[in-house]
Amino acid sequence: MADFRMPSLGADMEAGTLVEWLVKPGDRVKHGDIVAIVETQKGAIEIETFQAGEIERILIDVKTKVPVGTVLARIRTADEAKPGAGEAVPQPPAPPAAAPPVVPAKIVAAPSIMVPAGAARVRASPAARKLAAEHGLDLAAVAGSGPEGAITHADVERSLAVGPAPEMKRAPGIDLDAMRLAIAAAMARSKREIPHYYLAHEVDVTGCEAWLAQQNATLPPDRRLLLGALALKATAIAARRFPAFNGFYRDGRYEPSPSIHVGVAIAIRGGGLAAPALHDVDQLPVDALMSRMRDLVQRTRLGRIRSSEISDPTITVSSLGERGVEVLYGVIYPPQVAIIGFGKVVARPWVVDGSVGPRSIVTITLSADHRVSDGHGGALFLSEIGKLLQQPERL
Amino acid sequence: MSQPSQPGTVETTYRDAVREAIREALHRDPAVFLMGEDVGRYGGCYAVSKGLLAEFGPDRIRDTPLSESGFTGAGIGAAMAGMRPIVELMTVNFSLLALDQILNTAATIRHMSGNQFGVPLVIRMATGAGRQVAAQHSHSLEGWYAHIPGIKVLAPATLEDARGMLWTALEQPDPVLIFENVMLYNMTGRLAADAGAVEIDKAAVRRAGRDISLITYGGSLWKTLEAAAALAGDKIEAEVIDLRSLRPLDDAAIMASVAKTRRAVIVDEGWRSGSLSAEIGMRIVEQAFWELDAPIRRVCSAEVPIPYPRHLEEAAIPQVPRIVAAAKAALGRE
């Protein structure tokens, strides 16, 4: 028997509300199946199971808010299934391209690691907790002014006074106010805890543009490739070579990640921001990466992100694209240790082979955690991304 | 306690206010009499009953032997037999010699007699430190008495209460203990010329404020008010609650104040461990936990026998700077 638990979808998540069950007792599930939808500050998240088997029992009703780690359902694992049943044969292992076995272990273990650590627990007065609960406000987003920085009743009142009417701009599955609070909490924590250093590097992507034009000439519009896909792929390959930028800083130590799941910063209409992961980007062909990226952007904007996508990016890429500015310096999403920024591609006079000519230039930036890496390594990492982009056909 | 001179008021002391209360009671009801060590010829060890022997005679102002248990027991018997005795015990320290009578007899008779008998007895005693009379005369044990069901425990802190609580206490059908802080006897101020009985079942807001509740009683009230004035200089509006009655406690007044200010400091001259302040703090947690914005703090006496040397005695009991510091800490403004 396996427990299907409320996952932790980020270091600041303490609880989630179960909004929908997509399975019922008796249903068979396999690794990666979406079994439930959980409402968090980041929107409605589709929760996958990492356990194959048969849903034995559902323990939590919909519309119930439960702490991270709460058992939501019990799954009779494949090898426990009744003898004689046709499908009792153990499920074949998941294809290697899917999430490696390390992922379920990490998600299930998360609550037991995070809860007793206590560092993440918000210090708030009972009066503040009561008022915040009455208004559904997450205390993680409130700055405390009380003894030892505790959040007081007045702090919550201030916070509530600042917040605009929430019903106006609520898109299905996304509560933008809650999302803003979650962003506020995560970014405040990042700037408080992570000693950032910043590097910038200008890269000539004329070759990439030419290669993309050539590829796209024969492709229907919905399959055309964008520079963003090359940027993700180049970042992922460079991250494989520089493991100090791909992993998590937790409990006072750095754990490099063996997999490279690149978080893609996606702006949500109305003002939110999410950075769900594309898994194993270093191993994906560029066209597959492009279609996954399209799918991810679309689902994110609809508020349908999957639990594994929101909880396990190992590094983040933020790109403001053509509507943006030339240089952007990101804020690291904890517990990650680096974020890569891609600015707008601009036409610049550039020296190539001793003569000046117009070239397409993009400024790539790195914001990295100084507890884990130094500027020297950061510079090598950035310039590696630049080098990889010089040979788009090999990405 | 200096107030501007007002028409219809008289300048008086806490000591005189208590004496007036006793005189009034003696005049009002022939069943009332005062007894205790040195209350007659000597005029009371704090001079409260000075002159009463001459005015009322030895039947009603009765000197007793040094036998707290004996004359407290006699007071209980007299009360059960229809009299309204006022028993004076020199200090709360000596009252422990009469604790058996107070706890095992006076407080229990109504229950043990199946409501056939009550003990309408008033016991007055001095409490508190600050007069350099060393450990055996300086403790604040009123919190121990507030532990006992079956009695009422009063702590008059103002001239009005010193003047008015006694008669109300004498009207009670069950024992009432009145604790007079030794540092208050010389306190002077103006009191209404026609001041009389006051209620004894409500706490009083002695200073209104919105930022923190300072909960206290008796001799600590004036230090707490001084602390509140100092806090006002730092833009902290402290509310000062004078409990007046230690048993029963006016929970409603305490909770109303804490619900408003969301923070509480309890100032209690008793020792911290197992004290009245512990009881009040726990009641706040039980009844107003969700209103709190900060841990409840206490300013109590050092857990030592109260020392004789002045500087050590002052250091041992609550003082204004410690109250101010505790309030600021509760507000996160250390």
Interface residues (C-beta under 8 A of the other chain):
Chain A: S125 P126 A127 A128 R129 K130 S145 G146 P147 E148 G149 A150 T152 H153 A154
Chain B: R262 F289 W290 E291 L292 D293 A294 P295 A329 A330 L331 G332
